[in-house]
Amino acid sequence: MATFLYSIGRFAFRRRRLVALVWVALLAIAGVGAATASTATSNSFSIPGTEAQRAFDLLEERYPGQSADGASARVVFKAPEGEKITAPENAAEVSGIVKELQDGSDQIASVADPFDKKAPAVSQDGTTAYISVTYDVSSFELTEETRDSLKNAGNDAREGGMTVEIGGDALMVMPETGITEVIGVVVAGIVLVITFGSLVAAGLPLITALIGVGIGVSAITALASVMDLGSTTATLAMMIGLAVGIDYALFIVSRYRAELAEGREREEAAGRAVGTAGSAVVFAGLTVVIALAGLTVVNIPILTKMGLAAAGTVVLAVLVAITLIPAFLGFAGERIVSRKDRKALKAAAEQAAATGEVLVGDAPRDNGGTRWSRFVQRRPVMVLLAGVIGLGVIAIPAASLEMGLPDDGAQPKSSSPRKAYDLLSDGFGPGFNGPLVGVVDLKNSDDQDAVLKRITGEIQKNDHVAIVTPPAPNQAGDTATFQVIPKDRPNSTETETLVHDIRDLGDTLKSEDGAEVYVTGATAMNIDFSEKMNDALLPYLALVVGLAFLLLMVVFRSILVPLKAALGFLLSVVAALGAVVAVFQWGWLGGLFGVEQPGPIMSVMPILMVGVVFGLAMDYEVFLVTRMREAYVHGESPSEAITTGFRHGARVVTAAAVIMIAVFAGFIGSSEQMIKMIGFGLAIAVFFDAFVVRMAIVPAVLALLGQRAWWLPRWLDRALPDFDVEGDKLRKKLDGDAAEGGSGKEERETVSV
């Protein structure tokens, strides 16, 4: 592997114009494809294998022509203090808005008058009412004129003293991330400048990462309509692609500068950097790809597409790192190192020329990484206990994890959807915002009327039910639907219990009469989604950790090092989940992070954190420990190898972690609770894993294990493929070529063939 990548690095350095042209052409092609592709208008969401999905499919089959993908809205009215919404003047105002909405757009499917005697929508105290609006198209297809018509509905009523708020998905827009996202990118640039001391070296990782992300996101955009990719797919791909793209470039550029410092020629330094650090990049990328592609085991199409798209962007980041980076290093010339380092290299070269000595670089100097590694090795037990106990305490809240999906009740209190949600909850009860939709399949029933009467009667007896609407059969008479309004909040455990009670009743009816009862609707879908996520977490974790363990065993030629890496990751991700629960579910320090309404943790959060954080955590493990393994293979003692790994890797790993934390933390400024939670969770997880696990627990464990850390049974060593990640075979080959005088022109000609 190292020898092959060495050849690629030298080829890309020498043929840099051709390599750069190919990547620019790919970016242009992807950009044109994205610009000319039709806009994706669907954000379809399905959960195969769940009862809510089966009910949804049955509705589409038995009620043809009634699209469930159309946008919807609720315009909620509350009468002025001391008045009733049913008062003639207020009622006339609301009815006028119904007419205004009906005439406001040709995309309207229906507008329900709250004073319609067949389906009244007025609270019992007469102070609150709402207009239900449905559209023929999804929220992404609504025109600006249609949106403006809805936004302006009720302006006159507001001027008359009425409270008017609008909820639903019709006005859904992409959430704003705020200025903090820009700050995150600025922080990344500052960290790169500090790390390299050169604007050219700092700008190179940013430029190459943007090229890779640009190609990936453009390709996703071009295929979005054809493959039904949601907007979150491109967002996740951009987030992950940018983070790993900067990291991979950072490691290769850093190794290139180290090779220059040892006196290598620029082309040779590029080849060796790609051969050694590039090998680590390839295997680190593979761990991320495994983690993201593993989302397919959850069997939820939207997650599968998100994972595969993000994995594709990571593959692009790896290819950019091992080809475009060495090409850009050729363009950068001597400016890749700081002015101070250039003077030092020039002086060393002049001294070598004057004395006739071979320039092999200065003796290793102590830095912050070496001092820290020696401190840890002097007190490994203390550092290990402090890290494990500290993360263990932070992880305690994770035991109280409650999962759900956010609704308008999780929106900022100042937003109109949240105000509409609260008005409906106050006027009609907490469960009104989360109605359950019952679907009865009567095809195999002998007495349909009796069955429907029994179903509604039994459900109405449930202590958690507020209202059950009369069943409404379809034209064929083989299916009926009804609504159940719970007494409790949509994301409460009581509502979840109610859903299971109705399904248990359906099982009884099926065995006795043949009729089948399903429960669907947004609330039931959320419950099923959370349960499916919970059931898939352990199999997904086992798959990802198991495959990555095998991969790391090949990389490190050890059993204990990959085991330590996996256990360290589990500790950091559980601690991160504990922090998420404490802030977003319990509300601790919620004001600091803009959490206005504590509540259940987003259902996808645990599995998303496992996938994303595991891949990124293994990046740091591979980059840091492969340098230790390289030193150990080349004759250093286990203790010296740890110090060498930290001498060369600690500063770069620290910079990479700070950059990634800054990028993720930028999403905490989002107005959307879900994105805020993802940004916080990923940022804190990277912090725990990079600075506590990889920089403290890892050297402490390796110091305690000593020689045993690198033990591998002989039979297993023979069975595992040897990819030469540490570059030992490459170094022997190059040293042999140099001894034979074949490392100059002859070698370059061989590589170029």
C-alpha atoms as one frame of an Amber mdcrd trajectory, in Angstrom:
protein
   0.000   0.000   0.000   2.684   2.508   1.022   4.791   1.781  -2.074   1.783
   2.147  -4.378   0.748   5.429  -2.766   4.364   6.647  -2.906   4.275   6.201
  -6.679   0.926   8.030  -6.896   2.272  10.914  -4.817   5.341  11.377  -6.992
   3.331  11.072 -10.190   0.784  13.658  -9.004   3.605  16.004  -7.938   5.365
  15.718 -11.303   2.218  15.830 -13.463   0.514  18.418 -11.269  -1.003  20.405
 -14.129  -2.707  17.315 -15.546  -3.973  16.184 -12.112  -5.274  19.646 -11.251
  -6.964  19.922 -14.652  -8.756  16.591 -14.140 -10.147  17.671 -10.755 -11.195
  21.089 -12.048 -12.950  19.365 -14.971 -14.777  17.038 -12.560 -15.860  20.050
 -10.495 -17.116  21.823 -13.604 -19.038  18.766 -14.837 -20.648  18.236 -11.426
 -21.479  21.942 -11.198 -23.154  21.965 -14.601 -25.099  18.839 -13.649 -26.314
  20.467 -10.450 -27.237  23.712 -12.212 -29.239  21.985 -14.942 -30.907  19.305
 -12.787 -34.546  19.666 -11.887 -35.276  20.746  -8.344 -36.047  17.970  -5.875
 -39.628  18.475  -4.738 -40.036  15.541  -2.415 -38.689  14.833   1.026 -40.455
  11.483   1.297 -40.190   9.682   4.596 -41.029   6.026   5.047 -40.351   3.419
   7.723 -40.601  -0.021   6.082 -41.868  -2.830   8.276 -43.745  -0.669  10.793
 -47.491  -0.634  11.404 -47.714   3.107  10.805 -46.183   2.620   7.344 -48.508
  -0.295   6.533 -51.492   1.884   7.468 -50.146   4.715   5.340 -49.755   2.363
   2.362 -53.286   1.021   2.895 -54.696   4.553   2.849 -52.975   5.289  -0.465
 -54.412   2.075  -1.909 -57.989   2.387  -0.603 -58.389   6.178  -0.882 -57.064
   6.912  -4.398 -56.594  10.529  -5.364 -56.069  11.734  -1.807 -52.384  12.671
  -1.690 -50.695  12.590   1.674 -47.663  14.485   0.364 -49.404  17.853   0.075
 -48.443  20.681   2.396 -50.776  21.741   5.176 -51.254  24.694   7.495 -53.355
  25.790  10.429 -54.285  29.421  10.883 -55.109  29.737  14.580 -57.238  32.584
  16.000 -57.704  33.635  19.608 -60.300  36.261  20.449 -59.307  39.450  22.288
 -59.399  39.318  26.080 -62.968  39.006  27.361 -64.437  38.160  23.942 -65.507
  34.974  22.150 -64.292  33.927  18.726 -67.916  32.999  17.997 -69.084  36.592
  18.462 -70.658  37.816  15.193 -67.963  40.373  14.439 -65.066  37.965  15.139
 -66.751  35.053  13.329 -67.339  37.264  10.273 -63.652  38.247  10.293 -62.542
  34.592  10.378 -64.996  33.562   7.655 -63.686  36.379   5.480 -60.153  34.994
   5.863 -61.436  31.561   4.777 -62.673  33.151   1.554 -59.431  35.090   1.175
 -57.389  31.908   1.426 -59.593  30.025  -1.046 -59.079  32.755  -3.637 -55.415
  33.331  -2.827 -53.821  30.473  -4.764 -54.609  27.787  -7.321 -52.411  25.391
  -5.319 -55.047  25.200  -2.567 -56.737  21.805  -2.203 -59.172  22.725   0.572
 -59.850  25.332   3.232 -61.995  24.211   6.176 -64.265  26.827   7.783 -64.005
  26.482  11.581 -67.726  27.286  11.910 -68.836  24.474   9.600 -71.453  22.522
  11.558 -70.239  19.189  10.097 -66.668  19.645  11.352 -66.452  22.546  13.800
 -62.988  23.728  14.840 -63.789  25.929  17.816 -62.610  25.344  21.399 -65.175
  24.547  24.099 -64.673  27.896  25.809 -65.329  29.649  22.481 -62.106  31.687
  22.553 -60.014  29.792  20.002 -60.622  28.538  16.455 -58.492  27.415  13.541
 -58.682  27.167   9.759 -57.254  23.972   8.230 -55.591  24.547   4.857 -54.336
  21.750   2.583 -52.442  22.066  -0.683 -52.138  19.940  -3.817 -48.336  20.083
  -3.736 -45.589  19.613  -1.181 -44.155  22.509   0.793 -41.107  22.559  -1.519
 -43.338  23.188  -4.555 -45.355  26.062  -3.099 -44.862  29.326  -4.975 -43.862
  32.522  -3.231 -47.291  33.950  -4.046 -48.953  31.050  -2.229 -46.672  31.455
   0.776 -47.269  35.216   0.881 -51.031  34.646   0.737 -50.793  32.400   3.798
 -48.414  34.703   5.669 -50.674  37.707   5.125 -53.824  35.867   6.180 -55.215
  37.475   9.293 -53.360  40.785   9.099 -56.630  42.682   9.386 -57.705  40.444
  12.267 -54.486  41.219  14.123 -55.109  44.933  13.717 -58.538  44.406  15.267
 -56.967  42.896  18.413 -57.216  39.192  17.558 -54.203  36.874  17.992 -53.390
  35.078  14.724 -50.597  32.503  14.385 -49.742  30.025  11.603 -48.479  26.465
  12.040 -47.914  23.452   9.792 -45.309  22.665   7.154 -46.538  25.013   4.414
 -44.182  27.782   5.555 -41.299  25.417   6.280 -37.978  26.894   5.210 -34.375
  25.811   5.488 -33.258  26.592   9.050 -30.801  29.388   9.656 -27.508  28.488
  11.273 -26.558  32.033  12.181 -23.220  33.812  12.330 -21.631  31.022  14.399
 -21.235  28.845  11.293 -19.115  31.556   9.674 -17.152  31.877  12.904 -16.468
  28.117  12.757 -14.882  28.432   9.308 -12.842  31.453  10.439 -11.609  29.504
  13.465 -10.555  26.661  11.150  -8.517  29.082   9.052  -6.862  30.630  12.116
  -5.941  27.192  13.500  -4.373  26.192  10.173  -2.306  29.391  10.045  -1.080
  28.843  13.614  -0.314  25.185  12.916   1.674  25.756   9.724   2.883  29.336
  10.088   2.255  29.808   6.368  -0.776  31.213   4.582  -0.130  28.947   1.606
   0.025  25.823   3.775  -3.070  26.943   5.695  -5.070  27.690   2.567  -4.235
  24.446   0.780  -6.361  22.134   3.017  -9.298  24.538   2.806  -9.148  24.808
  -0.997  -8.775  21.084  -1.636 -11.515  20.234   0.884 -13.862  22.692  -0.824
 -13.104  21.137  -4.221 -13.945  17.657  -2.936 -17.080  18.843  -1.153 -18.083
  20.892  -4.183 -17.947  17.827  -6.430 -19.780  15.664  -3.897 -22.572  18.102
  -3.069 -23.016  19.062  -6.733 -23.360  15.390  -7.663 -25.946  14.913  -4.897
 -27.854  17.963  -6.127 -27.757  16.697  -9.718 -29.154  13.311  -8.639 -31.552
  14.626  -5.981 -34.668  14.530  -8.152 -33.860  11.176  -9.765 -32.961   9.404
  -6.508 -35.394  11.300  -4.248 -32.647  12.733  -2.031 -33.796  15.094   0.704
 -32.164  18.406   1.574 -30.597  16.914   4.712 -28.625  14.484   2.532 -26.534
  17.269   1.005 -26.193  18.994   4.399 -24.735  15.908   6.097 -22.461  15.177
   3.121 -21.155  18.744   3.185 -20.600  18.666   6.951 -18.706  15.361   6.946
 -16.886  15.964   3.656 -15.583  19.352   4.747 -14.431  18.056   8.125 -12.555
  14.984   6.850 -11.289  16.811   3.756  -9.514  19.403   5.903  -8.225  16.727
   8.273  -6.803  14.477   5.546  -5.085  17.371   3.807  -3.754  18.582   7.149
  -2.055  15.260   7.875  -0.448  14.892   4.451   0.797  18.497   4.323   2.189
  18.127   7.832   4.052  14.931   6.885   5.351  16.593   3.700   6.816  19.452
   5.755   8.397  16.917   8.125  10.018  15.133   5.179  11.364  18.450   3.894
  12.803  19.150   7.333  14.715  15.865   7.100  16.372  17.066   3.899  14.291
  15.326   1.219  13.892  16.776  -2.225  10.402  18.164  -2.807   9.209  15.399
  -5.143  10.651  12.704  -2.890   9.050  14.356   0.155   5.667  14.390  -1.583
   5.984  10.705  -2.471   6.959   9.712   1.060   4.225  11.872   2.606   1.531
  10.221   0.487   3.090   6.789   1.008   3.040   7.063   4.813   0.436   9.623
   5.905  -1.566   8.780   2.785  -1.809   5.152   3.911  -3.255   6.343   7.213
  -5.675   8.572   5.287  -6.899   5.634   3.190  -7.589   3.437   6.203  -9.063
   6.282   8.237 -11.363   7.019   5.311 -12.363   3.365   5.171 -13.483   3.467
   8.813 -15.636   6.527   8.112 -17.102   4.881   4.997 -17.888   1.710   6.980
 -19.637   3.743   9.668 -21.717   5.776   7.204 -22.534   2.962   4.779 -23.507
   0.843   7.785 -26.597   3.027   8.201 -28.196   0.784   5.584 -28.778  -1.861
   8.288 -31.377   0.420   9.893 -33.567  -0.101   6.792 -34.923   3.435   6.664
 -34.505   4.791   3.108 -33.766   8.380   4.091 -30.960   7.292   6.445 -29.569
   4.878   3.870 -29.385   7.632   1.260 -27.844  10.077   3.723 -25.209   7.560
   4.782 -24.255   6.449   1.268 -24.111  10.027  -0.046 -21.894  11.127   2.853
 -19.722   8.025   2.385 -19.277   8.956  -1.285 -18.102  12.411  -0.251 -15.563
  10.835   2.117 -14.241   8.672  -0.734 -13.801  11.861  -2.761 -11.940  13.453
   0.166  -9.514  10.500   0.263  -8.902  10.647  -3.512  -8.341  14.402  -3.326
  -5.870  13.920  -0.473  -3.663  11.365  -2.264  -3.715  13.027  -5.711  -4.646
  16.710  -5.625  -2.717  17.513  -2.444   0.683  16.420  -3.858  -0.153  18.260
  -7.084  -0.838  21.476  -5.145   2.333  20.908  -3.127   4.186  21.071  -6.429
   2.537  24.399  -7.271   3.214  25.801  -3.777   6.979  25.379  -3.998   8.970
  26.595  -1.015   6.078  28.715   0.245   4.556  25.612   1.847   6.855  26.253
   4.833   7.159  29.453   6.813   9.856  32.038   6.034  11.662  31.135   9.256
  11.750  27.439   8.361  12.883  28.197   4.816  15.900  30.094   6.192  16.696
  27.225   8.554  16.509  24.659   5.744  18.692  26.814   3.493  21.306  27.261
   6.211  21.345  23.533   6.914  21.731  22.766   3.199  24.650  25.230   2.896
  26.323  23.704   5.928  25.883  20.217   4.503  27.350  21.321   1.168  30.343
  22.894   2.889  31.124  19.897   5.107  30.137  17.207   2.619  27.772  15.611
   5.118  24.456  14.084   4.120  21.569  16.256   5.252  19.323  14.160   7.466
  17.610  16.890   9.448  18.021  18.123  12.982  17.852  15.885  16.006  14.296
  15.464  17.308  13.306  18.403  19.483  10.978  18.342  22.431   7.608  20.030
  22.003   4.287  20.122  23.810   3.402  16.673  22.516   6.559  15.016  23.840
   6.267  16.719  27.223   2.632  15.625  27.553   3.362  12.028  26.521   6.146
  11.765  29.107   3.844  13.158  31.783   1.210  10.547  30.936   3.798   7.756
  30.905   5.034   8.779  34.350   1.482   8.671  35.785  -0.516   6.334  33.511
  -2.844   4.987  36.215  -3.774   8.467  37.440  -4.438   9.753  33.905  -6.412
   6.636  32.959  -8.627   6.788  36.062  -9.196  10.531  35.683 -10.254  10.142
  32.046 -12.480   7.099  32.557 -14.149   8.385  35.742 -14.649  11.869  34.289
 -16.321  10.594  31.126 -18.267   8.043  33.180 -19.779  10.774  35.352 -20.728
  12.845  32.295 -22.326   9.736  30.761 -24.741   9.198  33.703 -27.621  11.251
  32.186 -27.588   8.942  29.133 -29.349   6.335  31.299 -32.414   8.638  31.298
 -32.455   9.039  27.506 -35.948   9.581  26.061 -36.237   9.576  22.283 -38.743
  11.243  19.986 -39.004  13.453  16.922 -39.320  17.232  17.204 -42.560  18.990
  16.248 -43.674  22.618  16.366 -43.599  22.382  20.165 -39.794  22.315  19.965
 -39.623  25.528  17.916 -38.410  28.774  19.527 -41.115  30.367  21.667 -40.940
  33.515  19.562 -41.833  31.704  16.318 -45.343  31.686  14.863 -45.507  27.850
  14.541 -44.673  27.504  18.242 -47.265  30.131  19.208 -49.888  28.372  17.073
 -48.958  25.067  18.725 -49.395  26.568  22.201 -52.726  28.217  21.312 -54.122
  24.897  20.067 -52.807  23.088  23.132 -54.390  25.633  25.480 -57.685  25.748
  23.610 -58.217  22.104  22.654 -55.964  20.131  25.012 -52.306  18.947  24.980
 -53.029  15.993  22.687 -54.705  18.030  19.974 -51.363  18.706  18.248 -50.711
  14.988  17.914 -53.873  13.237  16.677 -53.731   9.530  15.938 -55.226   8.238
  12.701 -56.970   4.882  12.974 -57.368   2.762   9.826 -59.673  -0.281   9.841
 -59.355  -2.905   7.104 -62.874  -4.402   6.873 -62.250  -6.655   3.890 -62.399
  -9.855   5.950 -64.997  -8.682   8.470 -68.492 -10.257   8.657 -70.251  -7.464
  10.573 -68.610  -4.169   9.676 -70.952  -1.835  11.565 -70.617  -3.840  14.781
 -66.841  -3.915  14.449 -66.578  -0.146  13.978 -68.927   0.486  16.910 -66.907
  -1.826  19.147 -63.591  -0.243  18.125 -64.640   3.331  18.908 -66.365   2.256
  22.115 -63.345   0.368  23.437 -60.939   3.183  22.527 -63.124   5.821  24.170
 -62.860   3.902  27.472 -59.071   4.344  27.524 -57.943   6.782  30.218 -55.530
   8.497  27.824 -58.193   9.351  25.195 -59.893  12.729  24.953 -61.963  12.332
  21.765 -62.690   9.601  19.211 -64.277  10.761  15.978 -66.936   8.579  14.234
 -65.430   6.199  11.620 -65.624   7.358   7.995 -65.837   4.451   5.489 -64.493
   4.774   1.953 -66.700   4.397  -1.146 -65.978   0.665  -1.449 -66.923   0.106
   2.181 -63.872  -2.066   2.844 -61.918   0.532   4.847 -62.770   3.147   7.462
 -60.745   5.855   9.171 -61.187   7.668  12.456 -59.211  10.076  14.613 -58.164
   9.722  18.236 -57.214  12.852  20.169 -55.022  11.904  23.157 -55.283  13.677
  26.488 -51.517  14.037  26.727 -48.726  15.652  24.731 -47.734  13.940  21.452
 -44.251  12.999  22.719 -45.383  11.784  26.153 -45.063   8.206  27.395 -48.853
   8.177  27.981 -49.510   8.785  24.274 -47.032   6.063  23.369 -48.894   3.690
  25.700 -52.173   4.649  24.028 -50.818   3.743  20.594 -49.798   0.303  21.814
 -53.184  -0.181  23.567 -55.058   0.491  20.308 -52.783  -1.909  18.438 -53.370
  -4.591  21.086 -57.110  -4.089  20.574 -56.553  -4.565  16.847 -54.819  -7.896
  17.454 -57.825  -9.080  19.454 -60.293  -8.011  16.762 -58.280  -9.686  14.016
 -58.344 -13.021  15.816 -62.074 -12.743  16.616 -63.601 -11.052  13.555 -60.930
 -10.757  10.861 -60.909  -6.957  10.881 -57.485  -5.313  11.108 -56.876  -2.043
  12.967 -53.822   0.119  12.279 -52.632   3.346  13.880 -50.753   5.920  11.835
 -50.362   9.686  11.640 -47.347  11.842  12.495 -47.392  10.899  16.180 -47.582
   7.144  15.519 -44.904   7.426  12.829 -42.640   9.197  15.322 -43.195   6.472
  17.917 -42.470   3.715  15.399 -39.412   5.562  14.138 -38.015   5.917  17.668
 -38.581   2.242  18.403 -36.965   1.205  15.127 -33.959   3.401  15.863 -33.659
   1.913  19.337 -33.904  -1.671  18.019 -31.316  -1.000  15.291 -28.728   0.670
  17.534 -27.053  -2.455  18.942 -26.894  -4.378  15.616 -25.541  -1.275  13.914
 -22.986  -0.728  16.662 -21.881  -4.359  16.494 -21.518  -4.224  12.704 -19.584
  -0.962  12.598 -17.312  -1.673  15.557 -16.739  -5.258  14.399 -15.714  -4.339
  10.849 -13.589  -1.441  12.043 -11.921  -3.708  14.633 -10.857  -6.072  11.860
  -9.639  -3.171   9.736  -7.627  -1.665  12.601  -6.166  -5.079  13.419  -4.783
  -5.168   9.876  -3.460  -1.600  10.212  -1.828  -1.938  13.651  -0.929  -5.682
  13.551  -2.279  -5.946  17.092  -5.327  -7.172  19.002  -5.195  -4.951  22.079
  -4.721  -1.639  20.241  -7.933  -1.983  18.154  -9.793  -3.243  21.240  -8.636
  -0.209  23.196  -9.676   2.048  20.303 -13.207   0.597  20.200 -13.717   0.755
  23.983 -12.440   4.325  24.063 -14.902   5.310  21.362 -17.827   3.750  23.249
 -16.850   5.710  26.351 -16.662   9.025  24.496 -19.928   8.568  22.569 -21.890
   7.574  25.701 -20.438  10.586  27.520 -21.477  12.801  24.597 -25.006  11.364
  24.759 -25.045  12.111  28.476 -24.136  15.733  27.764 -26.858  15.958  25.093
 -29.462  14.584  27.521 -28.365  16.978  30.268 -28.619  20.047  28.012 -31.515
  19.265  25.661 -33.684  16.904  27.734 -33.049  18.125  31.273 -32.376  21.744
  30.310 -29.062  22.128  32.171 -27.198  25.152  30.755 -29.973  25.282  28.159
 -29.937  29.075  28.060 -26.240  29.054  27.157 -26.934  26.946  24.066 -30.272
  28.528  23.126 -32.447  25.598  24.261 -35.856  27.153  24.885 -37.892  23.984
  25.365 -36.221  20.863  26.842 -37.744  17.624  25.590 -37.014  14.159  24.191
 -33.818  13.632  22.239 -34.250  13.316  18.490 -34.650   9.614  17.672 -31.922
   9.566  15.044 -29.387  11.257  17.326 -27.825   8.183  19.024 -27.333   6.196
  15.833 -26.149   9.270  13.929 -23.618  10.054  16.646 -22.395   6.459  16.624
 -21.923   6.506  12.851 -20.371   9.924  12.399 -18.328  10.119  15.599 -16.982
   6.586  15.265 -15.615   7.311  11.819 -14.066  10.608  12.869 -12.700   9.187
  16.141 -10.928   6.424  14.265  -9.284   9.129  12.137  -7.438  10.418  15.197
  -6.654   6.883  16.342  -5.177   5.938  12.973  -3.150   9.127  12.513  -1.736
   9.156  16.044  -1.106   5.462  16.609   0.217   4.635  13.119   3.088   7.053
  13.804   3.746   5.155  17.053   3.563   1.853  15.192   5.931   3.199  12.542
   8.478   4.194  15.190   8.103   0.845  16.962   8.612  -1.121  13.735  11.740
   0.906  13.017  13.359  -0.171  16.296  12.204   2.185  19.024  11.044   0.889
  22.395   7.294   1.045  23.208   7.882   4.072  25.448   9.994   5.881  22.834
   7.402   5.066  20.157   4.653   6.756  22.194   6.812   9.862  22.551   7.655
   9.868  18.840   3.989   9.532  17.926   3.111  12.522  20.056   6.107  14.532
  18.844   4.896  14.309  15.251   1.147  13.829  15.695  -0.116  15.624  18.796
  -0.064  19.126  17.364  -1.673  18.058  14.101  -4.350  15.942  15.794  -5.097
  18.826  18.167  -5.431  21.239  15.242  -7.677  18.787  13.345  -9.912  18.297
  16.385 -10.222  22.034  17.038 -11.155  22.595  13.388 -13.783  19.869  13.482
 -15.213  21.121  16.783 -15.418  24.638  15.336 -17.218  23.405  12.215 -19.770
  21.356  14.180 -20.231  24.008  16.863 -21.245  26.442  14.137 -24.541  24.564
  13.822 -25.422  25.275  17.477 -26.488  28.730  16.316 -29.260  27.237  14.156
 -32.847  28.253  14.789 -33.866  24.595  14.336 -33.698  22.499  17.504 -32.747
  19.356  15.582 -29.730  20.928  13.861 -28.717  22.668  17.084 -28.740  19.286
  18.843 -26.693  17.591  16.101 -24.108  20.388  16.127 -23.737  20.282  19.913
 -23.649  16.476  20.070 -20.990  16.066  17.378 -18.841  18.925  18.705 -18.816
  17.634  22.297 -18.236  14.053  21.117 -15.182  15.082  19.073 -13.894  17.056
  22.069 -14.220  14.066  24.413 -12.736  11.605  21.937  -9.826  13.696  20.707
  -8.668  15.324  23.924  -9.686  12.840  26.623  -9.615   9.443  24.897  -6.965
   9.754  22.157  -4.655  12.282  23.858  -4.889  10.950  27.433  -6.429   7.497
  27.784  -4.697   6.024  24.711  -1.084   6.832  25.770  -1.884   5.812  29.341
  -3.147   2.386  28.220  -0.221   1.909  25.818   2.232   2.826  28.571   0.683
   0.229  30.884   0.643  -2.435  28.177   4.200  -1.815  26.993   5.436  -4.479
  24.580   2.144  -6.390  24.887   0.279  -3.604  23.066   1.787  -4.767  19.767
   1.336  -8.489  20.344  -0.303 -10.547  17.602  -0.378 -14.355  17.419   1.916
 -15.655  14.697  -0.831 -17.614  12.986  -2.996 -14.496  12.851  -0.084 -12.379
  11.642   0.385 -14.784   8.744  -3.354 -14.846   7.988  -3.856 -11.072   7.916
  -2.871  -9.170   4.769   0.047  -6.778   5.228  -0.639  -3.388   3.638   2.549
  -1.814   5.032   0.671   1.162   6.456   3.679   2.270   8.514   5.849   2.301
   5.355   8.499  -0.143   6.572   8.723  -1.957   3.223   8.739   1.387   1.415
  11.648   2.642   3.511  13.651  -0.547   2.964  13.023  -0.331  -0.770  14.085
   3.315  -0.933  17.134   2.728   1.238  18.088  -0.198  -0.980  17.643   1.862
  -4.141  19.741   4.654  -2.645  22.515   2.225  -1.756  22.558   0.956  -5.340
  22.518   4.481  -6.709  19.116   4.019  -8.238  17.079   6.625  -6.433  17.686
   9.439  -8.852  16.755   9.755 -12.500  16.380   5.999 -12.998  13.780   5.724
 -10.247  11.847   8.731 -11.483  11.637   7.196 -14.946  10.313   3.952 -13.470
   7.608   5.784 -11.560   6.496   7.761 -14.610   5.931   4.687 -16.780
